[in-house]
Amino acid sequence: MPYLGGIILQGSSLTHSTAAERNRLLEKPKDLIDEADMLVSVYLLAVLASTGVGGAFTVGTDNSNVKVRENEGADLTCKPSADFGSTPRVEWKFNVLNAQRFVVFDGKPTESYAGRVVLLNNGVRFNKVTRGDYGEYECEVSGNNNFGKVIVKLTVLVPVEAPVCNIPTSVTTNGKAILRCSDKVGSPPPNYKWYKGDTLLPEDPKKFPNFKNSTYRINPINGNLEFSPVTKADSGAYYCEAVNSAGPAKRCKAVRMEVEDVNTGGIVAAVIVSLLLVALLIGGLWYANKKGYLPTRSESKPKPSVIYQPPSSRGGEEEEDGEFRQKSSFVV
């Protein structure tokens, strides 16, 4: 009895079910191959789209993150695909403070960039960059009723200077203390480190046994060192260090911070002195009033009333014997 692939054959004939099973087994590898081809095609399309090559209406660049030192030149490239036509419209914009400023418009640099920026076949060139040029630039391309763009980041490298530190010299226990450190010159913006004496303070003190009881927090981005609450163990000399990728680290002068307990006795004494002063003031006013040293309010005298008496009905008779007769009177 012939034997083939685990299937027993009787003579030269196969049953209908056995033939169908064999065809299914033969077609399965073909399906796997088709599926693999489809995955490879999708991957190639994704790669082409990300690089800006081979896709329809795409815009690419040679370097999307340009880094250059201050006062040196820099090239920003923008390469549109041929689908946009032979003369596409190209504009460059600078993204600054949530707004946009034109660098190249209508085929030429704008007034604020004239003399500093020149056009290239596939981009623009800054003759000399300044720290104000740090940021993102958009190359926008339009043509054949389509639009595309690419973003290029320009990092202007400026070393940091000695940071400005604000360190309190005296704080009270169980209160809150913030030590500040800042550098306004470095580009890119620096990161900050804090030292107590010659010991570097780790950003996460809980991970180190020697600092597990510490109550501070460090923000390496804005440079703040915050103690909450402050303890006596936090007394010491502190300084800050700023560093970026453009140059060496710089530090500020160390300042000693003293942590003191709240002076309860002094507070009580101040309250007692204040109460004594108030009592003396009240007693003095009472004594002065008793002796008549303080001015008193004068009593108001009643105004005199005037009574008018009308003339006598005999006002027309003559006076007899030269006597004077009062015809009217005013009584006060």
C-alpha positions in Angstrom: 0.0 0.0 0.0 1.7 3.3 -1.1 2.5 5.8 1.6 2.9 9.6 1.0 3.3 12.3 3.6 1.5 10.4 6.3 -1.4 9.6 3.9 -2.0 6.0 2.9 -2.8 5.6 -0.8 -4.8 2.7 -2.1 -3.7 2.1 -5.7 -3.5 5.3 -7.8 -6.7 6.9 -6.5 -7.2 9.2 -3.6 -10.4 10.0 -1.9 -11.9 13.4 -2.3 -11.3 14.4 1.4 -7.6 13.3 1.2 -7.0 15.5 -1.9 -8.6 18.6 -0.3 -6.4 18.1 2.8 -3.3 17.9 0.7 -4.2 21.1 -1.2 -4.8 22.9 2.0 -1.4 22.0 3.3 0.3 23.1 0.1 -1.4 26.5 0.1 -0.6 27.4 3.7 3.0 28.4 3.0 1.9 30.6 0.2 -0.4 32.5 2.5 2.4 33.0 5.0 4.6 34.4 2.3 1.9 36.8 1.1 1.4 38.1 4.7 5.2 38.6 5.2 5.4 40.6 1.9 2.6 42.8 3.1 4.3 43.6 6.4 7.6 44.4 4.6 5.7 46.8 2.3 4.1 48.6 5.2 7.5 48.9 7.0 9.2 50.3 3.8 6.4 52.9 3.4 6.8 54.0 7.0 10.6 54.4 6.6 10.2 56.4 3.4 7.6 58.6 5.0 9.8 59.3 8.0 12.8 60.2 5.9 10.9 62.2 3.4 12.1 60.1 0.5 10.0 58.4 -2.1 6.6 59.5 -0.6 4.2 61.8 -2.3 4.3 65.5 -1.3 6.8 65.1 1.5 9.3 67.6 3.0 12.5 66.5 4.6 15.7 67.9 6.1 19.3 66.8 6.4 19.4 67.7 10.1 16.4 68.4 12.3 18.5 69.4 15.4 21.2 71.9 14.4 23.6 72.9 17.2 26.1 75.7 16.7 28.1 78.1 19.0 27.1 81.7 19.3 28.5 84.0 16.5 29.0 81.1 14.2 27.2 80.2 11.0 24.4 77.6 10.6 22.6 76.0 7.7 18.9 74.9 8.0 17.9 72.6 5.1 14.5 72.0 3.6 14.0 69.4 0.8 10.6 69.1 -0.8 9.8 66.1 -3.0 9.4 66.5 -6.7 5.6 66.2 -6.4 5.4 70.0 -5.5 6.7 70.9 -8.9 9.9 72.6 -10.1 9.2 76.0 -8.4 7.3 75.4 -5.2 6.5 78.2 -2.8 8.9 78.0 0.2 8.5 80.0 3.4 10.5 79.9 6.7 8.9 80.8 10.0 10.4 81.2 13.5 8.3 79.9 16.4 8.8 82.2 19.4 6.6 82.7 22.5 3.6 80.9 21.1 3.7 83.0 18.0 5.4 82.9 14.6 7.7 85.3 12.9 8.5 85.2 9.2 12.2 84.6 8.3 11.7 84.1 4.6 8.6 85.4 2.8 7.8 85.9 -0.9 11.2 84.4 -1.8 13.4 86.7 0.2 14.4 87.3 3.9 12.2 89.6 5.9 13.5 93.0 7.0 14.5 91.8 10.5 16.7 89.0 9.0 18.0 90.9 5.9 21.8 90.8 6.0 21.9 87.9 8.5 20.1 85.2 6.4 20.7 84.2 2.8 18.8 81.7 0.7 20.2 78.3 -0.4 18.9 75.9 -3.0 17.6 73.7 -0.2 17.3 75.9 2.8 18.6 79.0 4.5 22.0 80.0 6.0 22.5 82.2 9.1 25.8 84.1 8.7 26.1 84.6 12.5 23.7 83.2 15.1 22.9 84.9 18.4 21.3 83.5 21.5 18.0 85.1 20.4 17.9 82.7 17.4 17.5 79.7 19.7 14.2 77.9 18.9 12.3 76.0 16.2 12.0 76.9 12.6 9.3 75.7 10.2 9.9 75.3 6.4 6.5 75.3 4.7 6.2 74.2 1.1 3.2 74.5 -1.2 2.7 73.6 -4.8 0.4 71.6 -7.1 -2.5 72.2 -4.7 -0.6 70.5 -1.9 1.1 71.6 1.3 3.9 70.2 3.5 6.3 71.3 6.2 9.3 70.2 8.2 10.5 71.6 11.6 14.2 72.2 12.3 15.4 73.0 15.9 18.3 75.5 16.2 20.3 75.3 19.4 22.7 78.2 20.0 25.4 77.1 22.4 26.3 79.6 25.1 28.3 78.6 28.2 26.8 79.5 31.6 28.2 82.2 33.8 28.4 82.2 37.6 24.7 81.8 38.8 23.0 84.2 41.1 22.1 82.5 44.4 19.6 83.7 47.0 20.3 81.9 50.3 18.8 83.0 53.7 21.3 83.3 56.5 18.9 82.6 59.3 15.7 80.5 59.5 13.7 78.9 62.3 13.1 75.3 62.9 9.9 73.6 61.6 9.5 76.4 59.1 10.1 76.6 55.4 13.2 77.7 53.6 13.8 78.1 49.8 17.2 78.5 48.4 17.2 79.9 44.8 19.7 79.6 42.0 19.5 81.0 38.4 21.5 81.7 35.3 20.1 83.9 32.5 23.0 83.5 30.1 23.5 79.9 29.3 22.0 78.3 26.2 20.6 75.7 26.2 19.1 76.4 29.6 21.3 74.8 32.3 20.6 72.2 34.9 21.3 73.0 38.6 23.0 71.1 41.4 23.3 72.0 45.1 26.1 71.4 47.5 26.3 71.5 51.3 29.9 72.1 52.2 31.7 69.9 49.7 29.0 67.3 49.6 26.7 67.1 46.5 23.0 66.8 47.5 21.3 64.1 45.5 18.1 65.0 43.7 16.3 62.1 45.4 17.6 61.8 49.0 15.4 58.8 49.9 17.6 56.6 47.7 20.7 57.2 49.8 21.1 56.0 53.3 23.0 59.1 54.5 20.2 61.4 53.3 17.1 59.2 54.1 16.0 61.6 56.9 16.4 64.7 54.8 13.4 66.9 54.2 14.7 68.9 51.2 13.6 68.8 47.5 15.7 69.9 44.5 14.3 71.2 41.2 17.2 70.8 38.7 15.3 72.8 36.1 14.5 76.1 38.0 17.3 75.7 40.5 15.2 75.8 43.7 16.3 73.9 46.9 13.4 73.7 49.3 13.4 72.6 53.0 10.0 71.8 54.5 10.2 71.6 57.4 13.6 73.0 58.3 15.6 71.1 61.0 18.7 71.9 63.0 20.6 69.4 61.0 20.1 71.6 57.9 22.5 74.3 59.2 25.5 74.7 57.0 27.2 76.4 54.0 25.4 76.0 50.7 26.2 76.9 47.1 24.8 76.1 43.7 26.3 74.9 40.4 24.9 75.5 36.9 26.0 73.5 33.8 24.9 73.0 30.2 26.4 71.3 27.1 28.1 74.5 25.8 30.8 74.8 28.4 32.1 74.1 31.9 30.0 74.3 35.1 30.0 77.5 37.1 29.1 78.0 40.8 28.1 80.8 43.1 29.7 81.8 46.4 28.8 79.7 49.4 26.6 81.2 52.1 26.0 79.8 55.5 22.4 79.2 56.7 21.8 78.9 60.4 18.7 77.1 61.7 17.6 78.4 65.1 14.8 77.3 67.5 11.9 79.6 68.0 12.7 82.0 70.9 9.7 81.3 73.1 11.1 83.2 76.1 11.7 86.3 74.0 8.1 86.2 72.6 6.6 85.9 76.2 8.8 88.8 77.4 7.7 91.0 74.5 4.0 90.2 75.2 4.5 91.1 78.9 6.3 94.4 78.1 3.5 95.3 75.7 0.9 94.7 78.3 2.8 96.8 80.9 3.0 99.7 78.5 -0.7 99.5 77.8 -1.5 99.4 81.6 0.8 102.4 82.2 -0.8 104.4 79.4 -4.3 103.7 80.8 -3.2 104.6 84.4 -1.6 107.8 83.3 -4.8 108.9 81.4 -6.9 108.1 84.5 -4.6 110.1 86.8 -4.5 113.1 84.5 -8.3 113.1 84.2 -8.7 113.0 88.0 -6.3 115.9 88.6 -8.1 117.9 85.9 -5.1 118.0 83.6 -7.2 116.9 80.7 -9.6 119.4 79.0 -13.3 119.0 79.9 -16.2 119.7 77.7 -17.7 123.2 78.6 -21.4 123.3 79.6 -23.5 125.3 77.1 -25.5 128.1 78.7 -29.1 128.6 77.6 -29.7 131.4 75.2 -31.9 134.3 76.6 -35.5 134.3 75.5 -37.0 137.5 74.2 -40.7 138.3 74.8 -42.3 140.9 72.6 -45.3 142.9 74.0 -47.4 144.6 71.4 -48.2 148.4 71.7 -51.1 149.5 74.0 -54.4 150.1 72.4 -54.2 153.7 73.7 -51.2 154.3 71.6 -53.0 157.3 70.0 -53.5 159.3 73.3 -51.0 161.9 74.3 -48.9 161.5 77.4 -50.1 163.5 80.3 -48.1 165.8 82.6 -45.0 165.0 80.7 -44.8 161.5 82.1 -43.2 158.9 80.1 -45.3 155.9 79.5 -43.8 152.7 78.2 -45.9 151.4 75.4 -44.0 148.2 74.7 -41.5 146.3 76.6 -38.8 143.6 76.1 -38.4 141.2 78.9 -35.1 139.5 79.1 
